[in-house]
Amino acid sequence: MVRTTSLWLLVGLFGYCLLPWFMVEDGFWSFSWIQNFGTGETAPALFQALFQRRISLTPAGIALAASAISLMLFSMPAVRARALITISGIGLLLMVFQGFAPTSFGAVLQPAVVPAQAGFGVGSAVTMIALLFVLTTAVSSLGKGGDAFVVGLIGLIIALVGIFVFFPVGHILIRAFELPDGSYALSGFFARFFSSDIWSLKCVIGAGSCGPAVNSVLLAVMTGAGTTLLGLAFALIFTRTEFRAKRLLRVLTVIPIITPPFVIGLALILMFGRAGAVTEIFADLLGMEKTRWIYGFWGIYLAQMLSFTPIAFLVLIGVVEGISPSMEEASQTLHADRWQTFRRVSLPLMRPGLANAFLLGFIESLADFGNPLVLGGNFNVLSTEIYFAIVGAVADPAKAAILAMALLCLTLCAFVIQRRWIGKRSYTTVTGKADSGQHSALSPAVRTACYATALPWAAFTAIVYGMILFGSFVKLWGYDNSFTLDHYLRAFSIDLSNGIRWTGVAWDSYFTTLTISTIAAPLTALVGLATAYLLVRQNFAGKNAFEFGTMLSFAIPGTVIGVSYIMAFNVPPIELTGTSIILIIVFVFRNMPVGVRGGIAAMSQLDKSFDEASITLGANSFTTVRRVIAPLLGPAMLAALTYSFVRAITSVSAVIFLVSAKHNMATSFIVGRVENGEFGLAIAYSTVLIITMLSAILLLQLLIGQRRLRRQNRLQKSVSSKPRILTLQPAGRNK
Amino acid sequence: MKIKLGVSLAILGLAITSQQALSAEQLNVVCSNEQDWCDLMANAFEGETGIDVAMVRKSTGETLAQVRAEASNPKIDVWWGGTGDPHLIAAAEDLTQPSGADTSQLLGWSVNMSEISGGKTVGIHAGALGIAYNADVLSEKGLAPPVCWKDLADPSYKGEIQVANPNSSGTAYTELATFVQLFGEDEAFRLLAEIGKNINQYTKSGSAPSKAAARGETTISIGFMHDMVKLAKAGFPLKIVSPCEGTGYEVGGVSIIKGAKNIDAAKRWVDFVLSADAQSRGPEVGTYNVPSNSRATVAPESPDLASIKLIDYDFATYGASDTRERLLARWDKEVKPASN
């Protein structure tokens, strides 16, 4: 403990004495602060406190010094730890106050003055992190909540989620209590929150349209259930059948997830709209009337099913794969047939996976913005209502905040129900014990059902994407179907006559998008899986609240996140707007829940005896995570990486407020083109993005590879195959 | 791991504070016009002045939301384009500042906008409201083309008309205000409710109905004529009608954000986009609204404001937020429920 603490104290001192405390105007990497070292605003805190009489900067230094002294002074571990906790805790608190000092808390919520003090810089960030770890190390040495690594991780994630989720979201939610005259009160809130404008049930009794909240729930339940079923069918086909075209199927199940928003909606309109291709065919052949059914519930539902089934699939395939064959073999030894085995053993073991898949589908549907925008018709949902409450002709942030709260409540309910349903049973199936059995094949009925649902859907997806590809090569989609490469040339032309010049209109945003998502993806996976590890493997006070906190950012629609980030991070102490950092951070904390859910699902299958064995052999938590848990989490890691990379490229509602002239993102560019009616260019760009992401995913898969739990080729060939001689194998040996 | 984690965090921390170096002459523009028009003007301005333009395209609603959120520490210097109402709102909320631009060459409606806002926003272009119909679908259905606003209430158009929702779209609010000014308030709402029975969808975006009409997703749309001209030029069977009773119009604006960091460059930008040379270039990229500089050349395809019966649109009254809220509340009560 003494060694770790001293190390962190050194880091803190380095930050306090040598790095610029405040944000450097022309950037840290310009190193202008080294040329003018120790002077002006760019000086380290020590210099500012000593020579510029900035008394507000002294507490951090005093905290560091006092920690060092108490480290040397007290020899009793418990006393030392308590002293360190007190000192570093107070130090951190004072630092936060110092950051907010130029603005009072009220003024931060409603910024009115241009503050004189710059935002936190490198020095303060390093010092804060150091103090945080001094605090957590001391807490862990008191024997509460695990070893230094675990407590440090908990502290770090709480700090990060607090700063980048709760702080900005609080900014906007407080608006829900705002009265028209700008003051705040509870009085009007409940009336507005429970108003029938939001919760009306008129459509149930057939007397008009329902409120957006009811519409959203209806849609989300349908989408959650539908995507989970389809995802399960795909996952079963993948792991339990000998379907020949698995690779093709894999591509089809992944493509929707990597499709930029609006594109699926556009394709559906061009197929099923009143003037769509399919509608025309039906009208000609069957004399059916051309209607506008696609604009409304069914259109959004169809688009969401296309978009979100892959998410359910990604969650479920890891779970279905992870179910131990020995359970199924035991069942069959006891003379259960394949259907009974599936129904009574495999399916119940998939519960966490099914629940997680449903929860993700449900929340995705609630927060979905692009599809309702294009296909909504007169069917209003919360996410679009929130967007138009902020950007509409009559901007009403209070209404947006109230709608956002309704959305949050719905998510909270789903979350609670999901936890009830999983219950406290054990779903552990991957143990360290010898486990060399074979997965039972599906019973014919289940197999047929899987094929019957998944394959037509796959074919439908293929047709939709065929339409999209087609659309990028024709002059005017739907009207002038003559072949052209113009759209691609306009977007991605390169002039080689005089060195390489990227003359296409799309290059700027393309490069920015790739850079930002490449940085964001590993960070997201790291934060997500670390959180999952804490949730599954560690017990600490407030775990449920902690879990919900990490899910929060996912439940809030992107529009709200986008606006709240502007409000929170446009002024000191944390000044980020207009940079690429804010885009990276928004992606990390928005997509981290997927890493968390995937990690939880995968990790609850890993027996705790792995950890115990590792700890017994003298490893600490960190080594256990690195050498034992992480290698078994291949698919979850892959899912988290893939998903966050892809989401960073395809998300639109959150970034639309955060992109700046210097850092424009592909989606915001594409939305602009769609608004402008340039479908060809938008779709050509989307196609290039899809291909880019597809290659990135294949590369990731190649790099991370498959988790090898048992010997390969585990599927029973068929019942009538020659009797096999089972040989006893040490666990983990692969064929 | 902790060290690694710390290092990665420290790197993140470093990255947080690193911003790109700012060169001396720079300008941050948010453009609410069409992308190609934005790009063309940015390049032309850079070529003429040597000032580095960083431009992003955002809709007026998004821009206004951002300008409000950034009020204490604006990152934008100039907001150029889009319908005038949000510009007027920004001016009324004191989010923008007078540009001091020379308005002597500008047309009356542009100067008018500058006067209403105390010089904080200046009109750059105008566009008239109109009706468009898809000629193919109309003849397939055997319907007569509409000529006047009142024709739209004809029951034979049931389920064939699309228009935006004035609560979310400035275009549709212009239509609502135009009706009120043309027919008087009570008669206007009666007529709108009547037309409402024929509406198949109130879209969120103002330009969506005409795009839907172009593709045959709806038969008739209400919107701005310059959007329709562009779609017709692209090859869609869209016919444009200038209503017989007369019609209202919008004026697009340019505003300098209050607290702009590059104020001199911002003023040069305003002067530039008001100049006759710059405004004459719209048709190069398919922008067909009417320029505000009297000496700018107008494309032959542009809706000729002189031949359209324009009402004397009262921007001061109908741009004010109390009028707006009253009309919208009435629309929600009387017109919205009439739709099917």
Interface residues (C-beta under 8 A of the other chain):
Chain A: T4 L7 W8 V11 P20 M23 V24 E25 D26 G27 F28 W29 S30 P111 A112 V113 V114 P115 F120 G121 V122 A125 V126 I129 F133 A148 F149 G152 L153 L156 G208 I269 L270 G273 R274 A275 R292 Y295 L373 G376 G377 N378 T384 F388 I390 V391 G392 A393 V394 A395 K475 L476 G478 Y479 D480 V505 L523 L526 V563 I566 M567 N570 V571 I574 E575 L576 T577 G578 T579 I581 F622 V625 R626 I656 F657 V659 S660 A661 K662 N664 S668 G672 R673 E675 N676 G677 E678
Chain B: M1 K2 I3 L5 G6 S8 L9 A10 L12 G13 L14 A15 I16 T17 S18 Q19 Q20 A21 L22 N28 V29 V30 E34 Q35 D36 D39 V53 A54 M55 V56 R57 K58 S59 G61 E62 L64 A65 Q66 R68 A69 E70 A71 S72 N73 K75 D85 V137 G159 P166 N167 S168 S169 G170 A172 Y173 N200 Q201 Y202 K204 S205 S207 K211 A214 R215 G216 E217 T218 K230 L231 A234 G235 F236 G259 R324 E325 L328 P337 S339
